[in-house]
Amino acid sequence: MIDKKHITASVSVSKRITATAYRATKDGGAPYEGAYAIFPAFESQTLPTKGKSMTDDVTVEAIKISRTTNASGGKTVYIG
């Protein structure tokens, strides 16, 4: 049986990134030897974990943003 959880992170009012994480609840399988820390991208990413035994949780890192006041009195947001 595989537990499915949906993780949604808002980047800004007009951008939204959704990631789906799968956690194997079954023992066995070849050991997973890939990355356990993932950096977000604007394209989908797949970890080759199907049928693998994982030793830790996968961490999806936050998207770095910064805000500055602009000449119009508003805020400018920099993503990345």
LINZI-V483897 format. One record per residue. N is the residue number from 1. SS is DSSP state (h for helix, s for strand, l for the rest). D_LAST is the distance of its C-alpha to the last C-alpha in Angstrom with 2 decimals. Layout:
n = [N/N]
ss = [SS/SS]
d_last = [D_LAST/D_LAST]
This chain:
n = [1/2/3/4/5/6/7/8/9/10/11/12/13/14/15/16/17/18/19/20/21/22/23/24/25/26/27/28/29/30/31/32/33/34/35/36/37/38/39/40/41/42/43/44/45/46/47/48/49/50/51/52/53/54/55/56/57/58/59/60/61/62/63/64/65/66/67/68/69/70/71/72/73/74/75/76/77/78/79/80]
ss = [l/s/s/s/s/s/s/s/s/s/l/l/l/l/l/s/s/s/s/s/s/s/s/s/l/l/l/l/l/s/s/l/l/l/l/l/s/s/l/l/l/l/l/l/l/l/l/l/l/l/l/s/s/l/l/l/l/l/s/s/l/l/l/l/s/s/s/s/s/l/l/l/l/l/s/s/s/s/s/l]
d_last = [36.40/32.61/30.89/28.07/25.48/22.81/19.58/17.73/14.56/13.86/10.39/12.29/15.87/15.52/13.06/14.26/13.60/16.76/17.55/21.15/22.30/25.85/27.89/31.13/34.03/36.58/37.72/38.06/36.30/34.98/32.50/28.79/27.49/23.84/20.59/20.57/16.91/14.49/10.73/9.70/9.59/10.74/14.06/16.47/17.13/20.59/21.83/25.44/27.00/29.83/33.11/31.59/32.29/29.26/29.68/26.70/24.20/20.93/17.86/14.73/11.95/9.98/6.44/5.21/5.99/8.53/11.61/14.23/17.66/18.42/21.89/22.90/22.69/19.79/16.19/13.18/9.88/6.56/3.77/0.00]
